[in-house]
Amino acid sequence: MICQEFTEDDIAYLPALEPEGWGDIRPRFAYFLKSEHCKPIKIVENGQPVAVGTTIFHEDTAWLACIITHNDHRNKGLGSAITRHLIESVDRKRYPTIYLDATEFGYPVYLKQGFEVEGQYAHLRREDGVPERQHSGSIQPFAEHFRETAYAIDRMVSGEDRRGVMAEFLADAFVCIGPQGDLQGVYLPTWSDGPIMAANDNAGFALMLFRSAMRPVSILPMGNTAGLKYLNEIGYQMYRTSRRMILGPRRIWHPERLYNRISGALG
């Protein structure tokens, strides 16, 4: 099975590959194509993509994302071939640790490739309207002088240096400011699922409530028990979980300070 570079012309074929519940995957691959940090690939049969996936690179870690096989072409080893090619394309001296978020379909494939479960994400949603609570006045639009502190909070939470990708979305971010005028949390609404990273629960909860006005779905690590409890209080209920998996050396990260993940493609 030959893996090839994914191109702009391939985007038109993506609706046929869309897994149930994922929504439109074309914007994701359009982003992968334009970003210098991503390398999407495909396997083609009869002139059309039947399996796709991408690698996303941070400073010294990588994520595998959107590994999808067309329903009519399952059980042919295409998912394994895509995953293996993505792993082999990573320079493991520069990027020793590789992550991904596994669906039920992908989980057995990734186990065979050597990935281990590092944790779980809880997927929650609310069925009713926006919670009737006033969000904190400490939330304000991002300002440039907060940039390095925002990067530092993300490094503390994730254990990764993700500034290369994060920089593209900071202009639209919101921050939570402490009593001394210090940045305590950041919410990036235009970065995929809208991640929230915060130094403490007060900032995390304030940004979660602020986010809830426009986002009926929230996804965060099961290790953030305080965040899960708060989401239940404002009307969110868990409907499924997914597995965060790792290949390579483990890193110190703080799931209890991640109040919404970026996406299955980035943690």
ZIWO-V240735 format. One record per residue. N is the residue number from 0. RES is the residue in one letter. SS is DSSP state (alpha for helix, beta for strand, coil for the rest). PSI is psi in whole degrees, 0 to 359 (999 if undefined). Layout:
BEGIN
N RES SS PSI
N RES SS PSI
END
This chain:
BEGIN
0 M coil 124
1 I coil 123
2 C coil 135
3 Q beta 165
4 E beta 132
5 F coil 138
6 T coil 169
7 E alpha 327
8 D alpha 336
9 D alpha 342
10 I alpha 325
11 A alpha 336
12 Y alpha 353
13 L alpha 326
14 P alpha 330
15 A alpha 342
16 L alpha 352
17 E coil 119
18 P coil 151
19 E coil 133
20 G coil 355
21 W coil 338
22 G coil 191
23 D coil 116
24 I coil 357
25 R alpha 317
26 P alpha 327
27 R alpha 314
28 F alpha 331
29 A alpha 320
30 Y alpha 315
31 F alpha 321
32 L alpha 323
33 K alpha 341
34 S coil 134
35 E coil 349
36 H coil 1
37 C beta 148
38 K beta 87
39 P beta 148
40 I beta 174
41 K beta 162
42 I beta 134
43 V beta 139
44 E beta 134
45 N coil 38
46 G coil 4
47 Q beta 146
48 P beta 131
49 V beta 351
50 A beta 142
51 V beta 167
52 G beta 171
53 T beta 159
54 T beta 141
55 I beta 126
56 F beta 132
57 H coil 199
58 E coil 313
59 D coil 23
60 T beta 162
61 A beta 152
62 W beta 140
63 L beta 138
64 A beta 155
65 C beta 47
66 I beta 107
67 I beta 137
68 T beta 136
69 H coil 138
70 N alpha 324
71 D alpha 356
72 H alpha 23
73 R coil 163
74 N coil 27
75 K coil 1
76 G coil 12
77 L alpha 319
78 G alpha 319
79 S alpha 320
80 A alpha 317
81 I alpha 313
82 T alpha 315
83 R alpha 317
84 H alpha 318
85 L alpha 317
86 I alpha 314
87 E alpha 338
88 S coil 353
89 V coil 129
90 D coil 103
91 R coil 347
92 K coil 323
93 R coil 324
94 Y coil 76
95 P coil 335
96 T beta 130
97 I beta 135
98 Y beta 162
99 L beta 165
100 D beta 120
101 A beta 130
102 T coil 171
103 E alpha 322
104 F alpha 318
105 G alpha 335
106 Y alpha 310
107 P alpha 325
108 V alpha 315
109 Y alpha 326
110 L alpha 317
111 K alpha 337
112 Q coil 2
113 G coil 0
114 F coil 150
115 E beta 152
116 V beta 125
117 E beta 335
118 G beta 185
119 Q beta 150
120 Y beta 139
121 A beta 131
122 H beta 120
123 L beta 155
124 R beta 160
125 R coil 142
126 E coil 338
127 D coil 197
128 G coil 190
129 V coil 136
130 P coil 138
131 E coil 69
132 R coil 150
133 Q coil 125
134 H coil 160
135 S coil 142
136 G coil 355
137 S coil 358
138 I beta 133
139 Q beta 162
140 P beta 151
141 F coil 141
142 A coil 148
143 E alpha 327
144 H alpha 352
145 F alpha 358
146 R alpha 304
147 E alpha 325
148 T alpha 322
149 A alpha 316
150 Y alpha 319
151 A alpha 319
152 I alpha 317
153 D alpha 320
154 R alpha 319
155 M alpha 316
156 V alpha 312
157 S alpha 336
158 G coil 11
159 E coil 159
160 D coil 100
161 R coil 19
162 R alpha 331
163 G alpha 314
164 V alpha 319
165 M alpha 324
166 A coil 332
167 E coil 343
168 F coil 357
169 L alpha 328
170 A alpha 332
171 D alpha 9
172 A coil 165
173 F beta 148
174 V beta 156
175 C beta 125
176 I beta 134
177 G coil 176
178 P coil 333
179 Q coil 11
180 G coil 12
181 D coil 148
182 L beta 126
183 Q beta 347
184 G beta 158
185 V beta 139
186 Y beta 126
187 L coil 88
188 P coil 335
189 T coil 1
190 W coil 89
191 S coil 244
192 D coil 0
193 G coil 70
194 P coil 152
195 I beta 121
196 M beta 131
197 A beta 154
198 A coil 345
199 N coil 167
200 D alpha 321
201 N alpha 313
202 A alpha 319
203 G alpha 315
204 F alpha 319
205 A alpha 318
206 L alpha 328
207 M alpha 316
208 L alpha 318
209 F alpha 316
210 R alpha 326
211 S alpha 341
212 A coil 334
213 M coil 353
214 R coil 106
215 P coil 351
216 V beta 139
217 S beta 142
218 I beta 122
219 L beta 162
220 P beta 145
221 M coil 337
222 G coil 345
223 N coil 75
224 T alpha 325
225 A alpha 320
226 G alpha 320
227 L alpha 318
228 K alpha 318
229 Y alpha 318
230 L alpha 320
231 N alpha 320
232 E alpha 331
233 I coil 18
234 G coil 9
235 Y coil 141
236 Q beta 140
237 M beta 135
238 Y beta 344
239 R beta 173
240 T beta 163
241 S beta 165
242 R beta 128
243 R beta 125
244 M beta 156
245 I beta 144
246 L beta 117
247 G coil 189
248 P coil 138
249 R coil 151
250 R coil 157
251 I coil 119
252 W coil 170
253 H coil 84
254 P alpha 334
255 E alpha 351
256 R alpha 9
257 L beta 110
258 Y beta 354
259 N beta 135
260 R coil 168
261 I coil 304
262 S coil 174
263 G coil 345
264 A coil 346
265 L coil 358
266 G coil 999
END
